[in-house]
Amino acid sequence: MRRRDSQESVNRVLRHALNQDPLRPHVVGFTKLGLLEMTRRRRGASLAEILTGGTVVPRKTPWTVALEALRAVSR
């Protein structure tokens, strides 16, 4: 969305609609690409927890292992 008046109109309507949200979302504004940016606190489980059934185990990628090895050698 590139027109300033259109952006202001969408921004105003969105802020009005979000007034009733108890989590108090924050509307940042439009990016250079014309996208409306906003943040909102997560209310439930994260996407990773939902997809894995709640068993989110951090795993090291080969890249992470390689970097850890390089750091150990450089010490």
C-alpha positions as CSV (number, residue, x, y, z in Angstrom):
1,M,0.0,0.0,0.0
2,R,1.8,3.1,-1.2
3,R,-0.8,6.0,-0.9
4,R,-0.4,7.9,2.3
5,D,-4.1,8.6,2.8
6,S,-4.9,4.9,2.3
7,Q,-2.3,3.9,4.9
8,E,-3.7,6.4,7.4
9,S,-7.2,5.1,6.8
10,V,-6.2,1.4,7.3
11,N,-4.1,2.4,10.3
12,R,-7.0,4.2,11.9
13,V,-9.5,1.4,11.4
14,L,-7.0,-1.2,12.7
15,R,-6.2,0.7,15.8
16,H,-9.9,1.2,16.5
17,A,-10.6,-2.5,16.0
18,L,-7.7,-3.5,18.3
19,N,-8.9,-1.2,21.2
20,Q,-10.9,-4.2,22.6
21,D,-8.0,-6.6,22.6
22,P,-6.9,-7.3,26.2
23,L,-3.3,-8.1,25.1
24,R,-2.8,-4.5,23.9
25,P,-1.3,-5.0,20.5
26,H,1.2,-2.4,19.3
27,V,0.8,-1.1,15.7
28,V,4.2,0.0,14.5
29,G,3.2,1.4,11.2
30,F,3.9,0.8,7.5
31,T,7.2,-0.6,6.2
32,K,9.0,0.7,3.1
33,L,7.4,-2.3,1.3
34,G,3.9,-1.0,2.2
35,L,3.2,-3.7,4.8
36,L,1.6,-2.9,8.1
37,E,3.8,-4.0,11.0
38,M,2.3,-4.8,14.4
39,T,3.3,-6.9,17.5
40,R,1.2,-8.8,20.0
41,R,2.0,-10.9,23.0
42,R,1.6,-14.6,22.6
43,R,-1.3,-16.0,24.6
44,G,-0.8,-19.7,24.3
45,A,1.8,-22.2,23.2
46,S,4.4,-21.3,20.6
47,L,4.2,-22.6,17.1
48,A,7.1,-25.0,17.8
49,E,5.3,-26.4,20.8
50,I,2.0,-26.8,18.9
51,L,3.8,-28.6,16.0
52,T,5.9,-30.9,18.2
53,G,3.2,-31.7,20.8
54,G,5.0,-29.7,23.5
55,T,8.3,-31.5,23.3
56,V,10.5,-28.7,22.0
57,V,14.1,-29.9,22.4
58,P,16.8,-27.6,21.2
59,R,19.0,-29.4,18.7
60,K,22.4,-28.4,17.4
61,T,22.7,-28.2,13.7
62,P,25.9,-29.3,11.9
63,W,26.8,-25.6,11.5
64,T,26.5,-25.0,15.2
65,V,28.7,-28.0,16.0
66,A,31.3,-26.8,13.5
67,L,31.3,-23.3,15.0
68,E,31.7,-24.7,18.5
69,A,34.6,-26.8,17.4
70,L,36.3,-23.8,15.8
71,R,35.8,-21.8,19.0
72,A,37.3,-24.6,21.1
73,V,40.3,-24.9,18.9
74,S,40.9,-21.2,18.8
75,R,41.0,-21.1,22.6
